[in-house]
């Protein structure tokens, strides 16, 4: 270790942490930060009697770091250095350095918020920004500020923005350490044509074997791609000295060690690895890296309502990390299976998981900590409000939180399982029913890729998958249409789920958390440890419970048939399955996976649910409600009683007893939705509304008469006139003039008749109606001859607004439009007169219109 670059800066870092509570270490790949930093603090006085806890995001990296540090101390793992991870722990009373994975750190903080026996908490590879790393740091900072001022926190990374993290921590020191890397040549080698990934990768491996020396590290997105590429390479003509070594998290320890160790002399090793090999691990002998440019990341999936692994392009930072693996011990080469132009379009860095994943798990962990609002903690990137609220709402539906948002005993059991809250709730409810082995298989099926392949994937029935898994477990047969490798992974995960469930179940059986819940047949609190011990994956399973168990995980995805393979889900949305599936005959289903890319979701995985199961086990969520509603078919208000589960109508009974107030409220809502045109707007009513609009334009204390304003105040001006009405036809009887006039006080009514009259009497004696359609410019359309003798334009609004005169011919065609009658008589009348006299010679066209007798006849009566 003495020649590692990190050794040059460790004295500075040790000195900083003697007086500072936190620091940031930026160390390039190959510097040795992961394995050399923790032991450097073992003899520090401030650490006396306490341990070092280091968070390592990946299980393989955590185990390898513990092994390496133990070997450097001449010990075996579990002595001075140990590790803790899900289903695997090696520590002893003498352990001073414990490498933990993410879920373990969260559990440790929740069980002992002060971390009383920990002196230094290290977050390694923090640039990966996993949800649990961000959560762990937020909890640790609160513990440090409230309970443990002496707790040291060290953030370590190769690519992190150190200044930003330093500012976040209050301006703590940042130590930079260069890595020990050699030059790496980058070769962009995009594939020609649309070849499958395994063919692109195997071709690149064969090229590298021919062009380069030394061992090769090939980055692939996941286990499936690794196995496919390995098969492709095994079928190709590789040199006899070539050995293929897969490397991913679920491999056995022996195979992982084989991939990391140096190749046997005379052999060339090709390591097929996931992103697990990006950081923390040193793979001996690698001088060539082949990067497919893809990675798996956890993204919230609306299909399953849970986080799901998706394949996405790497960021530039990740690509540089991978490239650096080729220059650890000598100059190297990196083949990138994309173009340089594509590289420029890659994101600079990975998006923090907290910004794009489902936050139900985070909401649960915070509730265990005692926090309901994430704003109470410090976050490098705060959880988005809307996804967090959605996650908390789901937890309340699952019974993990009470109405106030506080954790329930059931929620604590869910958190202890460490699974997604949907799955955890299903497993605990299954334990009550004695159906834990079946639920564990379902949990694994939901979390892993679909074992069906080819045409078999068209059938969405999850029961068929369980049956295939049971056959595989019994005989390990490779049934047609089923991927046996996927079934192996599901079988392994099923066992892990059961082991964890039995551990939590035994704890609650020995130390009861609460009284039995709801309609449980036999809650975990009432089951004895001996009963739980008899459960195993070989226990009998009842396939008729699959739909019920799924309904515990997806209470918002219970579907009710509405015909032609379509279902309405209890959460309110619609979904449909492909035509011709047996499940479409089921009256109720539970949709475990729904493709949301189309307007009506496509059901990808589901199971039938018996109505008796629904009524018994979801009774607490079933409501009875009387509803007064609008019936579109009869265009009238009706009443009914409904038995509801979310948006599902389980039972409906009509009745005819709505109160007048309920009817009026429905009518008002219908008018607001359909618009004011459903009301009887006769000509006189329209003019009244326009006159009132005219007055509102002059005086703002008058009521506003726009559609928006009238709809917004229906309950004030219209509701009193709806008594006894129930249908659209009845609305024709609404006394609309009275309703509008009711909006005015007595003075306003007098003013309306005076300043916005319905008619104006013109010189001929005719009462001519005023058109107020344009409130800013009312129109008086009158025959020109009837205005003889009137000098000025008639005025409205208390003399403020001149009407717009449409002066008509004897045939009532507009001849002139003016708001200045006096000017018309002086300048325009004589030209108009010539035209009119020629067309209407029998009519009266005087030379002096102001001295002429007005008439509504052909000629004035003498």
KEBA-954795 format. One record per residue (C-alpha): residue in three letters; x, y, z. Coordinates in steps of 0.5 Angstrom, whole numbers, plus 500, padded with zeros to 3 digits. Last residue first. Example, Ala and Ser with C-alpha at 12.3 -4.5 7.8 and 13.67 -1.06 7.14 Angstrom:
SER527498514;ALA525491516;
***
This chain:
UNK302635412;UNK304628412;UNK311627411;UNK313623405;UNK315615404;UNK313614411;UNK317614418;UNK318622418;UNK322627420;UNK320634418;UNK325638415;UNK329644418;UNK335640420;UNK335636413;UNK335642409;UNK335640402;UNK329636403;UNK329628400;UNK322626401;UNK321619398;UNK318618391;UNK325618387;UNK328612391;UNK334610388;UNK336617385;UNK334621391;UNK338616395;UNK344617391;UNK344625391;UNK342625398;UNK348621400;UNK352626397;UNK348632400;UNK348628407;UNK356628408;UNK358634410;UNK354638414;UNK348633416;UNK354628417;UNK358633422;UNK352634426;UNK350627427;UNK357625429;UNK357617431;UNK357615424;UNK355609420;UNK352611413;UNK347608408;UNK346602412;UNK340598408;UNK333599411;UNK329599404;UNK328606406;UNK335607407;UNK338606413;UNK343611418;UNK347606423;UNK348611428;UNK353609433;UNK351611440;UNK355617444;UNK357615450;UNK358620456;UNK351623457;UNK349619463;UNK351613460;UNK347614453;UNK347620448;UNK343621442;UNK348624436;UNK346632435;UNK342636430;UNK336632430;UNK331635425;UNK331630420;UNK332623424;UNK326619421;UNK329620414;UNK335617415;UNK332610417;UNK334608424;UNK340603427;UNK342605434;UNK348601436;UNK352601442;UNK359602442;UNK363600448;UNK358595450;UNK358591443;UNK352587443;UNK348593446;UNK343594440;UNK338600442;UNK331599440;UNK328605436;UNK321608439;UNK318612433;UNK316619434;UNK319621427;UNK324625431;UNK327619435;UNK325615441;UNK331611444;UNK329604446;UNK332599451;UNK335605455;UNK342604458;UNK342611462;UNK335612465;UNK333604465;UNK339602468;UNK340608473;UNK333606476;UNK335598476;UNK342601479;UNK338605485;UNK334599487;UNK340594487;UNK342589481;UNK344582481;UNK336580482;UNK335583475;UNK339578472;UNK335572475;UNK329576474;UNK331576466;UNK332569467;UNK326567469;UNK328559469;UNK323555465;UNK327553460;UNK331550465;UNK326544466;UNK328541459;UNK335541462;UNK332537468;UNK331537475;UNK327544477;UNK323545483;UNK327550485;UNK332553480;UNK331560481;UNK334561488;UNK341558485;UNK341563479;UNK344569482;UNK349567488;UNK350560486;UNK351561479;UNK357566481;UNK363563477;UNK359561471;UNK357569471;UNK364571472;UNK366567466;UNK361568462;UNK362575462;UNK357579466;UNK361583471;UNK356586477;UNK356594477;UNK361597482;UNK366598476;UNK362603473;UNK362605465;UNK364598463;UNK359595468;UNK354599465;UNK355596458;UNK355589461;UNK348591464;UNK345593457;UNK348587454;UNK345582460;UNK338586459;UNK339585451;UNK340578452;UNK334577456;UNK330581451;UNK332576445;UNK331570449;UNK337566453;UNK333560456;UNK339557459;UNK343551456;UNK347556453;UNK350558459;UNK356553459;UNK356545459;UNK360544465;UNK358550469;UNK351549467;UNK352541470;UNK355544476;UNK349548478;UNK344543476;UNK348538481;UNK348543486;UNK340545485;UNK339537486;UNK343537492;UNK339543495;UNK332540493;UNK334534497;UNK335527493;UNK330522495;UNK329518488;UNK333512489;UNK338507485;UNK342502487;UNK349501485;UNK354495488;UNK362494487;UNK363501483;UNK370501483;UNK374508483;UNK376507490;UNK372501493;UNK365503492;UNK358501494;UNK354506491;UNK347509493;UNK343513487;UNK340519486;UNK338522479;UNK338529476;UNK336530469;UNK339529461;UNK336522461;UNK342519458;UNK347524461;UNK345522468;UNK347528473;UNK349525480;UNK346525487;UNK350520491;UNK349516497;UNK355513499;UNK358506502;UNK365505503;UNK370499502;UNK377501504;UNK376497511;UNK373491507;UNK379490503;UNK380483505;UNK373480505;UNK370484499;UNK376483495;UNK377475497;UNK369474495;UNK370478489;UNK375473487;UNK382476484;UNK385474477;UNK392476476;UNK396481472;UNK402482468;UNK403487462;UNK396491462;UNK396496457;UNK394503459;UNK389507456;UNK392513453;UNK398510451;UNK405510454;UNK403507461;UNK405500460;UNK401497466;UNK404492471;UNK401488477;UNK394489474;UNK390486479;UNK383482476;UNK376482477;UNK370480473;UNK375475470;UNK373474462;UNK379478460;UNK384473464;UNK383468458;UNK387473453;UNK383474447;UNK385481446;UNK391484449;UNK389487456;UNK386494457;UNK387499462;UNK383505465;UNK385510470;UNK381511477;UNK386508482;UNK381502483;UNK382500476;UNK377500470;UNK378494466;UNK378493458;UNK379486455;UNK372487451;UNK368489457;UNK368493463;UNK371489468;UNK374491474;UNK381492476;UNK385492482;UNK391497481;UNK390502487;UNK391496492;UNK397494489;UNK401490494;UNK395487498;UNK392486491;UNK398482489;UNK397477495;UNK389477493;UNK391475486;UNK396470487;UNK391466493;UNK388461488;UNK395459487;UNK395455494;UNK402454495;UNK405447499;UNK411449503;UNK418447499;UNK420454499;UNK420454507;UNK415455513;UNK416451519;UNK420456522;UNK414461522;UNK410456526;UNK416455531;UNK417462532;UNK410463534;UNK404467530;UNK400472533;UNK404478532;UNK405476525;UNK397476524;UNK393470523;UNK387471519;UNK387478519;UNK381482518;UNK383489521;UNK390488524;UNK392484530;UNK394489536;UNK401492536;UNK409491536;UNK409484539;UNK416482541;UNK417475540;UNK412474534;UNK415481531;UNK422478531;UNK420472528;UNK416475523;UNK422480521;UNK427474520;UNK422470517;UNK421475512;UNK428476511;UNK429469509;UNK423468505;UNK425474501;UNK432471500;UNK429465498;UNK425468492;UNK431472490;UNK434465488;UNK428462485;UNK428469481;UNK435468479;UNK434461477;UNK428463473;UNK431468469;UNK437463467;UNK431458465;UNK428463460;UNK421460459;UNK418459452;UNK419452452;UNK420449458;UNK428448461;UNK427443466;UNK430444473;UNK425439476;UNK421441482;UNK424448482;UNK423449474;UNK416446475;UNK414451481;UNK417457476;UNK413455470;UNK407455475;UNK408462478;UNK409465471;UNK402462469;UNK399465475;UNK402472472;UNK397472467;UNK399477461;UNK399472455;UNK403476450;UNK410474453;UNK409467451;UNK410469444;UNK417470445;UNK420469452;UNK417468459;UNK422469465;UNK420477465;UNK425481468;UNK426481476;UNK423485481;UNK416483480;UNK418475479;UNK422476486;UNK416479489;UNK411473487;UNK416468489;UNK416471496;UNK408471496;UNK408464494;UNK413462500;UNK409467505;UNK402464504;UNK401462511;UNK395468511;UNK398472516;UNK405471513;UNK402473506;UNK400480509;UNK407481511;UNK410479504;UNK404484501;UNK406490505;UNK414489504;UNK412488496;UNK409495496;UNK413498501;UNK419496496;UNK424491500;UNK428493506;UNK424488511;UNK425492517;UNK421498513;UNK415494513;UNK415492520;UNK416499522;UNK410500517;UNK406495521;UNK408498528;UNK405505525;UNK410511522;UNK407518523;UNK403521517;UNK398524521;UNK393519518;UNK397513520;UNK403511516;UNK405504514;UNK397502513;UNK398501505;UNK394506503;UNK398511508;UNK404509505;UNK401510498;UNK400517500;UNK407518503;UNK410516496;UNK405521492;UNK407526497;UNK415525495;UNK413524488;UNK410531488;UNK415535493;UNK422533489;UNK427530494;UNK432535496;UNK439535492;UNK445536497;UNK440535502;UNK439537510;UNK433535514;UNK427538516;UNK425539509;UNK424532508;UNK417533512;UNK414527516;UNK421526520;UNK421521525;UNK427516523;UNK422511521;UNK418516518;UNK424518514;UNK425511512;UNK418510509;UNK418517505;UNK424514502;UNK421508500;UNK415511497;UNK420516493;UNK419513486;UNK426514482;UNK428520478;UNK431526483;UNK433521489;UNK437517484;UNK442523482;UNK442524475;UNK449521472;UNK454526470;UNK455530463;UNK450527459;UNK452524453;UNK451528446;UNK458529445;UNK459522446;UNK454521440;UNK459525436;UNK465521438;UNK461515435;UNK459509440;UNK462502442;UNK468506445;UNK474502445;UNK479504451;UNK487502450;UNK492502455;UNK499505458;UNK501501464;UNK498499471;UNK492502472;UNK491505465;UNK485501462;UNK480502468;UNK481509467;UNK476508461;UNK471506465;UNK471512470;UNK471517463;UNK465513461;UNK462514468;UNK463522468;UNK461522460;UNK454519462;UNK452512461;UNK446511456;UNK440508459;UNK438500461;UNK432500466;UNK432497473;UNK425498476;UNK423502482;UNK416501484;UNK409503481;UNK409497476;UNK408500470;UNK409507472;UNK416505473;UNK421509478;UNK428509475;UNK433504478;UNK439504473;UNK443499469;UNK448502464;UNK450503457;UNK456505453;UNK458499450;UNK465500453;UNK471495451;UNK477497456;UNK484494455;UNK490494459;UNK487489465;UNK492485469;UNK489485475;UNK482488476;UNK482493481;UNK475494484;UNK473501488;UNK470504481;UNK467502474;UNK467494475;UNK460494478;UNK458498472;UNK457491469;UNK462486467;UNK465481462;UNK472480464;UNK476477458;UNK483474461;UNK489472457;UNK492466459;UNK500464459;UNK500465466;UNK494464470;UNK490471470;UNK490476475;UNK484476480;UNK478480479;UNK474475475;UNK476469479;UNK474472486;UNK467474483;UNK467466481;UNK468464488;UNK464469491;UNK458467487;UNK455471482;UNK449476484;UNK453482483;UNK456482477;UNK463479474;UNK463474468;UNK470471466;UNK472469459;UNK479465458;UNK483466452;UNK489462451;UNK486458446;UNK485464441;UNK477465440;UNK473462434;UNK466464436;UNK461460439;UNK464461446;UNK464469444;UNK456469443;UNK455465449;UNK459470453;UNK455476450;UNK449472452;UNK451471459;UNK453478460;UNK447481456;UNK443478461;UNK447480467;UNK447487466;UNK449493462;UNK456491459;UNK463493460;UNK468489457;UNK475489461;UNK480486457;UNK487482459;UNK494484456;UNK496485449;UNK492489443;UNK490488436;UNK487481435;UNK484480442;UNK481487441;UNK478486435;UNK475479438;UNK473483444;UNK469488439;UNK466483435;UNK463480441;UNK460486444;UNK457488437;UNK454481437;UNK452481444;UNK449488443;UNK444486437;UNK446489431;UNK443494427;UNK448496422;UNK455498423;UNK457498430;UNK461505433;UNK468504434;UNK471510438;UNK478509440;UNK481512446;UNK488511448;UNK489511455;UNK496514458;UNK497511465;UNK494512472;UNK496513479;UNK491518481;UNK492525483;UNK489526490;UNK485533492;UNK483534499;UNK477539500;UNK476542507;UNK469544510;UNK465550507;UNK459548511;UNK457541509;UNK453544503;UNK459548501;UNK464542501;UNK459538497;UNK459544492;UNK467545492;UNK468537491;UNK464536485;UNK465529485;UNK469525480;UNK473520484;UNK469520490;UNK470520498;UNK466524503;UNK468524510;UNK464525516;UNK467525523;UNK462524529;UNK464528535;UNK458533535;UNK454527536;UNK447528538;UNK443534535;UNK448536529;UNK452530528;UNK445526528;UNK442531523;UNK448530519;UNK448522519;UNK441522517;UNK442527511;UNK448523509;UNK444516509;UNK439519505;UNK443521500;UNK447515500;UNK440511500;UNK438514494;UNK444513490;UNK449519488;UNK454515484;UNK459521486;UNK459518493;UNK464513491;UNK465512499;UNK461515504;UNK466515511;UNK463515518;UNK468516523;UNK467515531;UNK462510531;UNK460506537;UNK454511539;UNK451511532;UNK447517535;UNK441515531;UNK441507533;UNK436503530;UNK435508525;UNK442509523;UNK444502523;UNK438501518;UNK440506514;UNK447504514;UNK445497512;UNK440499506;UNK447502503;UNK452497504;UNK457496509;UNK464496510;UNK466495518;UNK473498521;UNK474496528;UNK472489529;UNK474486535;UNK467484537;UNK467480531;UNK464482524;UNK462478518;UNK455479515;UNK451476509;UNK444476508;UNK444484506;UNK450487508;UNK455488513;UNK463488513;UNK469486517;UNK476489518;UNK480488525;UNK477481525;UNK471479521;UNK475478514;UNK482474515;UNK488478518;UNK495480515;UNK493487516;UNK494488508;UNK490482508;UNK484485512;UNK484491508;UNK484487501;UNK478483504;UNK474488507;UNK475492500;UNK473486496;UNK466485500;UNK464492499;UNK466492492;UNK462486491;UNK456489495;UNK456495491;UNK454502494;UNK460502499;UNK459506506;UNK465506511;UNK464505518;UNK470506523;UNK470504530;UNK470507537;UNK474506543;UNK479511541;UNK477514535;UNK479521537;UNK486519539;UNK487517532;UNK490510531;UNK485507527;UNK485513522;UNK490510516;UNK486504516;UNK480507513;UNK484511508;UNK488505504;UNK483501502;UNK478506498;UNK483511497;UNK487507493;UNK489512488;UNK487508482;UNK481512480;UNK482519482;UNK482522489;UNK477527491;UNK477527499;UNK471531502;UNK472533510;UNK468533516;UNK468534523;UNK474538523;UNK480539528;UNK483532528;UNK480531521;UNK484536518;UNK491533520;UNK489526518;UNK487529511;UNK494532511;UNK497526513;UNK493522508;UNK495526502;UNK501522499;UNK499516502;UNK493516497;UNK498516491;UNK499508493;UNK507506494;UNK506505501;UNK500500500;
***
